[in-house]
Amino acid sequence: MRQAHTSLQVQTPGRGFVEITHDTQTWVRGCKIDEGLLTVFIRHTSASLLIQENADPEVVRDLERFFARLVPDGDALFEHRAEGADDMPAHVRAALTQTHLSIPVIDGEPALGTWQGIYLVEHRTRAHRREVVLHLLGE
């Protein structure tokens, strides 16, 4: 059994979806591990990870509109506003999504479906530099 790990530094423009599929696939290919399990983990509490359709950009725009309706900035329900009106809503949005993904690796490639992409989802309104840890275990 072999393993490898690295970190991706991802600059976000502010709230929205940043696709990291290509960088992830490139790293997995370079590991020369044919069969295994890839863990993708984000080291933040106000951003998250999703596997979602990457063919039609309307999908991520619709998801952004859904999150805006579900967890609006400045909602009076929230007391935690240490970094602004988007602070607690960003934490709630992250709690409703995922901080890690498990993706099978088959024939040296992440076993994603035809229309699937890996996204870092920035839930804060301002730009951030986010760290995503990749860990691959296999043979």
Chimera marker file (.cmm) of the C-alpha trace (Angstrom):
<marker_set name="trace">
<marker id="1" x="0.000" y="0.000" z="0.000" r="1" g="1" b="0" radius="0.5"/>
<marker id="2" x="1.310" y="3.457" z="-0.944" r="1" g="1" b="0" radius="0.5"/>
<marker id="3" x="0.137" y="6.908" z="-0.050" r="1" g="1" b="0" radius="0.5"/>
<marker id="4" x="0.738" y="10.464" z="-1.173" r="1" g="1" b="0" radius="0.5"/>
<marker id="5" x="-0.490" y="13.864" z="-0.070" r="1" g="1" b="0" radius="0.5"/>
<marker id="6" x="-0.298" y="17.498" z="-1.105" r="1" g="1" b="0" radius="0.5"/>
<marker id="7" x="-2.096" y="20.789" z="-0.579" r="1" g="1" b="0" radius="0.5"/>
<marker id="8" x="-3.719" y="22.988" z="-3.197" r="1" g="1" b="0" radius="0.5"/>
<marker id="9" x="-3.739" y="26.720" z="-2.536" r="1" g="1" b="0" radius="0.5"/>
<marker id="10" x="-6.915" y="28.124" z="-4.100" r="1" g="1" b="0" radius="0.5"/>
<marker id="11" x="-7.559" y="31.840" z="-4.462" r="1" g="1" b="0" radius="0.5"/>
<marker id="12" x="-11.281" y="32.574" z="-4.469" r="1" g="1" b="0" radius="0.5"/>
<marker id="13" x="-12.793" y="35.752" z="-5.914" r="1" g="1" b="0" radius="0.5"/>
<marker id="14" x="-15.399" y="35.839" z="-3.151" r="1" g="1" b="0" radius="0.5"/>
<marker id="15" x="-18.646" y="33.937" z="-2.830" r="1" g="1" b="0" radius="0.5"/>
<marker id="16" x="-19.091" y="31.294" z="-5.499" r="1" g="1" b="0" radius="0.5"/>
<marker id="17" x="-17.836" y="28.035" z="-6.940" r="1" g="1" b="0" radius="0.5"/>
<marker id="18" x="-14.212" y="27.462" z="-7.968" r="1" g="1" b="0" radius="0.5"/>
<marker id="19" x="-13.640" y="24.260" z="-9.916" r="1" g="1" b="0" radius="0.5"/>
<marker id="20" x="-10.564" y="22.319" z="-8.788" r="1" g="1" b="0" radius="0.5"/>
<marker id="21" x="-11.113" y="19.176" z="-10.893" r="1" g="1" b="0" radius="0.5"/>
<marker id="22" x="-8.202" y="19.717" z="-13.277" r="1" g="1" b="0" radius="0.5"/>
<marker id="23" x="-5.621" y="20.398" z="-10.555" r="1" g="1" b="0" radius="0.5"/>
<marker id="24" x="-6.844" y="17.373" z="-8.610" r="1" g="1" b="0" radius="0.5"/>
<marker id="25" x="-6.755" y="15.054" z="-11.637" r="1" g="1" b="0" radius="0.5"/>
<marker id="26" x="-3.282" y="16.251" z="-12.621" r="1" g="1" b="0" radius="0.5"/>
<marker id="27" x="-1.929" y="15.545" z="-9.140" r="1" g="1" b="0" radius="0.5"/>
<marker id="28" x="-3.544" y="12.079" z="-8.971" r="1" g="1" b="0" radius="0.5"/>
<marker id="29" x="-2.075" y="11.132" z="-12.372" r="1" g="1" b="0" radius="0.5"/>
<marker id="30" x="1.378" y="12.177" z="-11.189" r="1" g="1" b="0" radius="0.5"/>
<marker id="31" x="1.158" y="9.925" z="-8.131" r="1" g="1" b="0" radius="0.5"/>
<marker id="32" x="1.237" y="6.773" z="-10.308" r="1" g="1" b="0" radius="0.5"/>
<marker id="33" x="-1.226" y="4.996" z="-8.004" r="1" g="1" b="0" radius="0.5"/>
<marker id="34" x="-3.568" y="2.909" z="-10.165" r="1" g="1" b="0" radius="0.5"/>
<marker id="35" x="-6.237" y="1.881" z="-7.649" r="1" g="1" b="0" radius="0.5"/>
<marker id="36" x="-7.121" y="3.579" z="-4.399" r="1" g="1" b="0" radius="0.5"/>
<marker id="37" x="-9.105" y="6.196" z="-2.562" r="1" g="1" b="0" radius="0.5"/>
<marker id="38" x="-8.641" y="9.953" z="-2.806" r="1" g="1" b="0" radius="0.5"/>
<marker id="39" x="-9.676" y="12.131" z="0.098" r="1" g="1" b="0" radius="0.5"/>
<marker id="40" x="-10.185" y="15.832" z="-0.621" r="1" g="1" b="0" radius="0.5"/>
<marker id="41" x="-10.380" y="17.947" z="2.558" r="1" g="1" b="0" radius="0.5"/>
<marker id="42" x="-10.785" y="21.695" z="3.035" r="1" g="1" b="0" radius="0.5"/>
<marker id="43" x="-9.123" y="23.279" z="6.063" r="1" g="1" b="0" radius="0.5"/>
<marker id="44" x="-11.740" y="25.980" z="6.659" r="1" g="1" b="0" radius="0.5"/>
<marker id="45" x="-15.128" y="26.464" z="8.345" r="1" g="1" b="0" radius="0.5"/>
<marker id="46" x="-16.650" y="29.037" z="5.986" r="1" g="1" b="0" radius="0.5"/>
<marker id="47" x="-15.923" y="27.252" z="2.708" r="1" g="1" b="0" radius="0.5"/>
<marker id="48" x="-16.763" y="23.741" z="1.571" r="1" g="1" b="0" radius="0.5"/>
<marker id="49" x="-16.431" y="21.114" z="-1.152" r="1" g="1" b="0" radius="0.5"/>
<marker id="50" x="-18.984" y="19.679" z="-3.567" r="1" g="1" b="0" radius="0.5"/>
<marker id="51" x="-19.083" y="17.317" z="-6.488" r="1" g="1" b="0" radius="0.5"/>
<marker id="52" x="-21.495" y="18.876" z="-8.924" r="1" g="1" b="0" radius="0.5"/>
<marker id="53" x="-22.283" y="19.160" z="-12.623" r="1" g="1" b="0" radius="0.5"/>
<marker id="54" x="-19.574" y="21.028" z="-14.534" r="1" g="1" b="0" radius="0.5"/>
<marker id="55" x="-21.122" y="21.036" z="-18.011" r="1" g="1" b="0" radius="0.5"/>
<marker id="56" x="-23.749" y="23.771" z="-17.616" r="1" g="1" b="0" radius="0.5"/>
<marker id="57" x="-22.654" y="26.883" z="-15.656" r="1" g="1" b="0" radius="0.5"/>
<marker id="58" x="-26.329" y="27.565" z="-14.814" r="1" g="1" b="0" radius="0.5"/>
<marker id="59" x="-26.184" y="24.701" z="-12.298" r="1" g="1" b="0" radius="0.5"/>
<marker id="60" x="-23.733" y="26.462" z="-9.989" r="1" g="1" b="0" radius="0.5"/>
<marker id="61" x="-25.513" y="29.798" z="-10.462" r="1" g="1" b="0" radius="0.5"/>
<marker id="62" x="-28.795" y="28.123" z="-9.451" r="1" g="1" b="0" radius="0.5"/>
<marker id="63" x="-27.098" y="26.622" z="-6.400" r="1" g="1" b="0" radius="0.5"/>
<marker id="64" x="-25.756" y="30.065" z="-5.434" r="1" g="1" b="0" radius="0.5"/>
<marker id="65" x="-29.279" y="31.516" z="-5.681" r="1" g="1" b="0" radius="0.5"/>
<marker id="66" x="-30.648" y="28.616" z="-3.609" r="1" g="1" b="0" radius="0.5"/>
<marker id="67" x="-28.080" y="29.183" z="-0.830" r="1" g="1" b="0" radius="0.5"/>
<marker id="68" x="-28.854" y="32.918" z="-0.866" r="1" g="1" b="0" radius="0.5"/>
<marker id="69" x="-32.545" y="32.157" z="-0.311" r="1" g="1" b="0" radius="0.5"/>
<marker id="70" x="-31.947" y="29.402" z="2.244" r="1" g="1" b="0" radius="0.5"/>
<marker id="71" x="-29.327" y="31.224" z="4.373" r="1" g="1" b="0" radius="0.5"/>
<marker id="72" x="-29.427" y="34.981" z="3.668" r="1" g="1" b="0" radius="0.5"/>
<marker id="73" x="-26.697" y="37.322" z="4.827" r="1" g="1" b="0" radius="0.5"/>
<marker id="74" x="-27.626" y="39.486" z="7.808" r="1" g="1" b="0" radius="0.5"/>
<marker id="75" x="-30.410" y="37.178" z="9.021" r="1" g="1" b="0" radius="0.5"/>
<marker id="76" x="-31.513" y="38.389" z="12.480" r="1" g="1" b="0" radius="0.5"/>
<marker id="77" x="-31.502" y="34.762" z="13.672" r="1" g="1" b="0" radius="0.5"/>
<marker id="78" x="-27.704" y="34.833" z="13.921" r="1" g="1" b="0" radius="0.5"/>
<marker id="79" x="-25.742" y="36.439" z="16.741" r="1" g="1" b="0" radius="0.5"/>
<marker id="80" x="-22.245" y="35.597" z="15.461" r="1" g="1" b="0" radius="0.5"/>
<marker id="81" x="-21.251" y="38.527" z="13.233" r="1" g="1" b="0" radius="0.5"/>
<marker id="82" x="-17.585" y="38.913" z="14.200" r="1" g="1" b="0" radius="0.5"/>
<marker id="83" x="-16.513" y="39.406" z="10.581" r="1" g="1" b="0" radius="0.5"/>
<marker id="84" x="-19.673" y="40.863" z="9.085" r="1" g="1" b="0" radius="0.5"/>
<marker id="85" x="-23.184" y="39.987" z="7.972" r="1" g="1" b="0" radius="0.5"/>
<marker id="86" x="-21.942" y="37.045" z="5.884" r="1" g="1" b="0" radius="0.5"/>
<marker id="87" x="-19.978" y="35.446" z="8.767" r="1" g="1" b="0" radius="0.5"/>
<marker id="88" x="-22.499" y="33.054" z="10.349" r="1" g="1" b="0" radius="0.5"/>
<marker id="89" x="-24.369" y="32.404" z="7.084" r="1" g="1" b="0" radius="0.5"/>
<marker id="90" x="-21.042" y="31.201" z="5.635" r="1" g="1" b="0" radius="0.5"/>
<marker id="91" x="-20.627" y="28.756" z="8.525" r="1" g="1" b="0" radius="0.5"/>
<marker id="92" x="-24.203" y="27.465" z="8.099" r="1" g="1" b="0" radius="0.5"/>
<marker id="93" x="-23.727" y="26.995" z="4.348" r="1" g="1" b="0" radius="0.5"/>
<marker id="94" x="-20.506" y="25.064" z="5.022" r="1" g="1" b="0" radius="0.5"/>
<marker id="95" x="-22.326" y="22.912" z="7.598" r="1" g="1" b="0" radius="0.5"/>
<marker id="96" x="-24.991" y="22.063" z="5.004" r="1" g="1" b="0" radius="0.5"/>
<marker id="97" x="-22.438" y="20.956" z="2.427" r="1" g="1" b="0" radius="0.5"/>
<marker id="98" x="-19.178" y="19.021" z="2.923" r="1" g="1" b="0" radius="0.5"/>
<marker id="99" x="-15.681" y="19.569" z="4.251" r="1" g="1" b="0" radius="0.5"/>
<marker id="100" x="-14.321" y="16.373" z="2.705" r="1" g="1" b="0" radius="0.5"/>
<marker id="101" x="-14.938" y="14.120" z="-0.274" r="1" g="1" b="0" radius="0.5"/>
<marker id="102" x="-13.977" y="10.489" z="-0.879" r="1" g="1" b="0" radius="0.5"/>
<marker id="103" x="-13.394" y="9.637" z="-4.531" r="1" g="1" b="0" radius="0.5"/>
<marker id="104" x="-12.345" y="6.204" z="-5.823" r="1" g="1" b="0" radius="0.5"/>
<marker id="105" x="-9.261" y="6.141" z="-8.040" r="1" g="1" b="0" radius="0.5"/>
<marker id="106" x="-9.435" y="3.612" z="-10.871" r="1" g="1" b="0" radius="0.5"/>
<marker id="107" x="-6.774" y="3.181" z="-13.532" r="1" g="1" b="0" radius="0.5"/>
<marker id="108" x="-4.869" y="6.156" z="-12.097" r="1" g="1" b="0" radius="0.5"/>
<marker id="109" x="-7.815" y="8.583" z="-12.430" r="1" g="1" b="0" radius="0.5"/>
<marker id="110" x="-10.440" y="9.923" z="-10.026" r="1" g="1" b="0" radius="0.5"/>
<marker id="111" x="-13.586" y="7.948" z="-10.899" r="1" g="1" b="0" radius="0.5"/>
<marker id="112" x="-15.772" y="10.976" z="-11.587" r="1" g="1" b="0" radius="0.5"/>
<marker id="113" x="-18.854" y="10.745" z="-13.755" r="1" g="1" b="0" radius="0.5"/>
<marker id="114" x="-19.018" y="12.372" z="-17.184" r="1" g="1" b="0" radius="0.5"/>
<marker id="115" x="-20.559" y="15.620" z="-15.938" r="1" g="1" b="0" radius="0.5"/>
<marker id="116" x="-19.046" y="15.705" z="-12.449" r="1" g="1" b="0" radius="0.5"/>
<marker id="117" x="-16.580" y="18.325" z="-11.279" r="1" g="1" b="0" radius="0.5"/>
<marker id="118" x="-14.956" y="18.979" z="-7.921" r="1" g="1" b="0" radius="0.5"/>
<marker id="119" x="-15.697" y="22.438" z="-6.545" r="1" g="1" b="0" radius="0.5"/>
<marker id="120" x="-14.428" y="24.525" z="-3.690" r="1" g="1" b="0" radius="0.5"/>
<marker id="121" x="-17.406" y="26.611" z="-2.576" r="1" g="1" b="0" radius="0.5"/>
<marker id="122" x="-16.524" y="29.980" z="-1.080" r="1" g="1" b="0" radius="0.5"/>
<marker id="123" x="-19.287" y="31.081" z="1.263" r="1" g="1" b="0" radius="0.5"/>
<marker id="124" x="-17.772" y="34.441" z="2.255" r="1" g="1" b="0" radius="0.5"/>
<marker id="125" x="-18.390" y="37.531" z="0.125" r="1" g="1" b="0" radius="0.5"/>
<marker id="126" x="-14.753" y="38.661" z="0.029" r="1" g="1" b="0" radius="0.5"/>
<marker id="127" x="-11.842" y="36.904" z="-1.634" r="1" g="1" b="0" radius="0.5"/>
<marker id="128" x="-9.891" y="34.328" z="0.366" r="1" g="1" b="0" radius="0.5"/>
<marker id="129" x="-6.925" y="32.031" z="-0.065" r="1" g="1" b="0" radius="0.5"/>
<marker id="130" x="-8.134" y="28.521" z="0.806" r="1" g="1" b="0" radius="0.5"/>
<marker id="131" x="-6.186" y="25.338" z="1.414" r="1" g="1" b="0" radius="0.5"/>
<marker id="132" x="-7.406" y="21.972" z="0.139" r="1" g="1" b="0" radius="0.5"/>
<marker id="133" x="-5.543" y="18.846" z="1.268" r="1" g="1" b="0" radius="0.5"/>
<marker id="134" x="-5.395" y="15.870" z="-1.103" r="1" g="1" b="0" radius="0.5"/>
<marker id="135" x="-4.541" y="12.428" z="0.279" r="1" g="1" b="0" radius="0.5"/>
<marker id="136" x="-4.321" y="9.333" z="-1.921" r="1" g="1" b="0" radius="0.5"/>
<marker id="137" x="-4.062" y="5.814" z="-0.538" r="1" g="1" b="0" radius="0.5"/>
<marker id="138" x="-3.707" y="2.808" z="-2.830" r="1" g="1" b="0" radius="0.5"/>
<marker id="139" x="-1.518" y="0.662" z="-5.048" r="1" g="1" b="0" radius="0.5"/>
<link id1="1" id2="2" r="1" g="1" b="0" radius="0.2"/>
<link id1="2" id2="3" r="1" g="1" b="0" radius="0.2"/>
<link id1="3" id2="4" r="1" g="1" b="0" radius="0.2"/>
<link id1="4" id2="5" r="1" g="1" b="0" radius="0.2"/>
<link id1="5" id2="6" r="1" g="1" b="0" radius="0.2"/>
<link id1="6" id2="7" r="1" g="1" b="0" radius="0.2"/>
<link id1="7" id2="8" r="1" g="1" b="0" radius="0.2"/>
<link id1="8" id2="9" r="1" g="1" b="0" radius="0.2"/>
<link id1="9" id2="10" r="1" g="1" b="0" radius="0.2"/>
<link id1="10" id2="11" r="1" g="1" b="0" radius="0.2"/>
<link id1="11" id2="12" r="1" g="1" b="0" radius="0.2"/>
<link id1="12" id2="13" r="1" g="1" b="0" radius="0.2"/>
<link id1="13" id2="14" r="1" g="1" b="0" radius="0.2"/>
<link id1="14" id2="15" r="1" g="1" b="0" radius="0.2"/>
<link id1="15" id2="16" r="1" g="1" b="0" radius="0.2"/>
<link id1="16" id2="17" r="1" g="1" b="0" radius="0.2"/>
<link id1="17" id2="18" r="1" g="1" b="0" radius="0.2"/>
<link id1="18" id2="19" r="1" g="1" b="0" radius="0.2"/>
<link id1="19" id2="20" r="1" g="1" b="0" radius="0.2"/>
<link id1="20" id2="21" r="1" g="1" b="0" radius="0.2"/>
<link id1="21" id2="22" r="1" g="1" b="0" radius="0.2"/>
<link id1="22" id2="23" r="1" g="1" b="0" radius="0.2"/>
<link id1="23" id2="24" r="1" g="1" b="0" radius="0.2"/>
<link id1="24" id2="25" r="1" g="1" b="0" radius="0.2"/>
<link id1="25" id2="26" r="1" g="1" b="0" radius="0.2"/>
<link id1="26" id2="27" r="1" g="1" b="0" radius="0.2"/>
<link id1="27" id2="28" r="1" g="1" b="0" radius="0.2"/>
<link id1="28" id2="29" r="1" g="1" b="0" radius="0.2"/>
<link id1="29" id2="30" r="1" g="1" b="0" radius="0.2"/>
<link id1="30" id2="31" r="1" g="1" b="0" radius="0.2"/>
<link id1="31" id2="32" r="1" g="1" b="0" radius="0.2"/>
<link id1="32" id2="33" r="1" g="1" b="0" radius="0.2"/>
<link id1="33" id2="34" r="1" g="1" b="0" radius="0.2"/>
<link id1="34" id2="35" r="1" g="1" b="0" radius="0.2"/>
<link id1="35" id2="36" r="1" g="1" b="0" radius="0.2"/>
<link id1="36" id2="37" r="1" g="1" b="0" radius="0.2"/>
<link id1="37" id2="38" r="1" g="1" b="0" radius="0.2"/>
<link id1="38" id2="39" r="1" g="1" b="0" radius="0.2"/>
<link id1="39" id2="40" r="1" g="1" b="0" radius="0.2"/>
<link id1="40" id2="41" r="1" g="1" b="0" radius="0.2"/>
<link id1="41" id2="42" r="1" g="1" b="0" radius="0.2"/>
<link id1="42" id2="43" r="1" g="1" b="0" radius="0.2"/>
<link id1="43" id2="44" r="1" g="1" b="0" radius="0.2"/>
<link id1="44" id2="45" r="1" g="1" b="0" radius="0.2"/>
<link id1="45" id2="46" r="1" g="1" b="0" radius="0.2"/>
<link id1="46" id2="47" r="1" g="1" b="0" radius="0.2"/>
<link id1="47" id2="48" r="1" g="1" b="0" radius="0.2"/>
<link id1="48" id2="49" r="1" g="1" b="0" radius="0.2"/>
<link id1="49" id2="50" r="1" g="1" b="0" radius="0.2"/>
<link id1="50" id2="51" r="1" g="1" b="0" radius="0.2"/>
<link id1="51" id2="52" r="1" g="1" b="0" radius="0.2"/>
<link id1="52" id2="53" r="1" g="1" b="0" radius="0.2"/>
<link id1="53" id2="54" r="1" g="1" b="0" radius="0.2"/>
<link id1="54" id2="55" r="1" g="1" b="0" radius="0.2"/>
<link id1="55" id2="56" r="1" g="1" b="0" radius="0.2"/>
<link id1="56" id2="57" r="1" g="1" b="0" radius="0.2"/>
<link id1="57" id2="58" r="1" g="1" b="0" radius="0.2"/>
<link id1="58" id2="59" r="1" g="1" b="0" radius="0.2"/>
<link id1="59" id2="60" r="1" g="1" b="0" radius="0.2"/>
<link id1="60" id2="61" r="1" g="1" b="0" radius="0.2"/>
<link id1="61" id2="62" r="1" g="1" b="0" radius="0.2"/>
<link id1="62" id2="63" r="1" g="1" b="0" radius="0.2"/>
<link id1="63" id2="64" r="1" g="1" b="0" radius="0.2"/>
<link id1="64" id2="65" r="1" g="1" b="0" radius="0.2"/>
<link id1="65" id2="66" r="1" g="1" b="0" radius="0.2"/>
<link id1="66" id2="67" r="1" g="1" b="0" radius="0.2"/>
<link id1="67" id2="68" r="1" g="1" b="0" radius="0.2"/>
<link id1="68" id2="69" r="1" g="1" b="0" radius="0.2"/>
<link id1="69" id2="70" r="1" g="1" b="0" radius="0.2"/>
<link id1="70" id2="71" r="1" g="1" b="0" radius="0.2"/>
<link id1="71" id2="72" r="1" g="1" b="0" radius="0.2"/>
<link id1="72" id2="73" r="1" g="1" b="0" radius="0.2"/>
<link id1="73" id2="74" r="1" g="1" b="0" radius="0.2"/>
<link id1="74" id2="75" r="1" g="1" b="0" radius="0.2"/>
<link id1="75" id2="76" r="1" g="1" b="0" radius="0.2"/>
<link id1="76" id2="77" r="1" g="1" b="0" radius="0.2"/>
<link id1="77" id2="78" r="1" g="1" b="0" radius="0.2"/>
<link id1="78" id2="79" r="1" g="1" b="0" radius="0.2"/>
<link id1="79" id2="80" r="1" g="1" b="0" radius="0.2"/>
<link id1="80" id2="81" r="1" g="1" b="0" radius="0.2"/>
<link id1="81" id2="82" r="1" g="1" b="0" radius="0.2"/>
<link id1="82" id2="83" r="1" g="1" b="0" radius="0.2"/>
<link id1="83" id2="84" r="1" g="1" b="0" radius="0.2"/>
<link id1="84" id2="85" r="1" g="1" b="0" radius="0.2"/>
<link id1="85" id2="86" r="1" g="1" b="0" radius="0.2"/>
<link id1="86" id2="87" r="1" g="1" b="0" radius="0.2"/>
<link id1="87" id2="88" r="1" g="1" b="0" radius="0.2"/>
<link id1="88" id2="89" r="1" g="1" b="0" radius="0.2"/>
<link id1="89" id2="90" r="1" g="1" b="0" radius="0.2"/>
<link id1="90" id2="91" r="1" g="1" b="0" radius="0.2"/>
<link id1="91" id2="92" r="1" g="1" b="0" radius="0.2"/>
<link id1="92" id2="93" r="1" g="1" b="0" radius="0.2"/>
<link id1="93" id2="94" r="1" g="1" b="0" radius="0.2"/>
<link id1="94" id2="95" r="1" g="1" b="0" radius="0.2"/>
<link id1="95" id2="96" r="1" g="1" b="0" radius="0.2"/>
<link id1="96" id2="97" r="1" g="1" b="0" radius="0.2"/>
<link id1="97" id2="98" r="1" g="1" b="0" radius="0.2"/>
<link id1="98" id2="99" r="1" g="1" b="0" radius="0.2"/>
<link id1="99" id2="100" r="1" g="1" b="0" radius="0.2"/>
<link id1="100" id2="101" r="1" g="1" b="0" radius="0.2"/>
<link id1="101" id2="102" r="1" g="1" b="0" radius="0.2"/>
<link id1="102" id2="103" r="1" g="1" b="0" radius="0.2"/>
<link id1="103" id2="104" r="1" g="1" b="0" radius="0.2"/>
<link id1="104" id2="105" r="1" g="1" b="0" radius="0.2"/>
<link id1="105" id2="106" r="1" g="1" b="0" radius="0.2"/>
<link id1="106" id2="107" r="1" g="1" b="0" radius="0.2"/>
<link id1="107" id2="108" r="1" g="1" b="0" radius="0.2"/>
<link id1="108" id2="109" r="1" g="1" b="0" radius="0.2"/>
<link id1="109" id2="110" r="1" g="1" b="0" radius="0.2"/>
<link id1="110" id2="111" r="1" g="1" b="0" radius="0.2"/>
<link id1="111" id2="112" r="1" g="1" b="0" radius="0.2"/>
<link id1="112" id2="113" r="1" g="1" b="0" radius="0.2"/>
<link id1="113" id2="114" r="1" g="1" b="0" radius="0.2"/>
<link id1="114" id2="115" r="1" g="1" b="0" radius="0.2"/>
<link id1="115" id2="116" r="1" g="1" b="0" radius="0.2"/>
<link id1="116" id2="117" r="1" g="1" b="0" radius="0.2"/>
<link id1="117" id2="118" r="1" g="1" b="0" radius="0.2"/>
<link id1="118" id2="119" r="1" g="1" b="0" radius="0.2"/>
<link id1="119" id2="120" r="1" g="1" b="0" radius="0.2"/>
<link id1="120" id2="121" r="1" g="1" b="0" radius="0.2"/>
<link id1="121" id2="122" r="1" g="1" b="0" radius="0.2"/>
<link id1="122" id2="123" r="1" g="1" b="0" radius="0.2"/>
<link id1="123" id2="124" r="1" g="1" b="0" radius="0.2"/>
<link id1="124" id2="125" r="1" g="1" b="0" radius="0.2"/>
<link id1="125" id2="126" r="1" g="1" b="0" radius="0.2"/>
<link id1="126" id2="127" r="1" g="1" b="0" radius="0.2"/>
<link id1="127" id2="128" r="1" g="1" b="0" radius="0.2"/>
<link id1="128" id2="129" r="1" g="1" b="0" radius="0.2"/>
<link id1="129" id2="130" r="1" g="1" b="0" radius="0.2"/>
<link id1="130" id2="131" r="1" g="1" b="0" radius="0.2"/>
<link id1="131" id2="132" r="1" g="1" b="0" radius="0.2"/>
<link id1="132" id2="133" r="1" g="1" b="0" radius="0.2"/>
<link id1="133" id2="134" r="1" g="1" b="0" radius="0.2"/>
<link id1="134" id2="135" r="1" g="1" b="0" radius="0.2"/>
<link id1="135" id2="136" r="1" g="1" b="0" radius="0.2"/>
<link id1="136" id2="137" r="1" g="1" b="0" radius="0.2"/>
<link id1="137" id2="138" r="1" g="1" b="0" radius="0.2"/>
<link id1="138" id2="139" r="1" g="1" b="0" radius="0.2"/>
</marker_set>
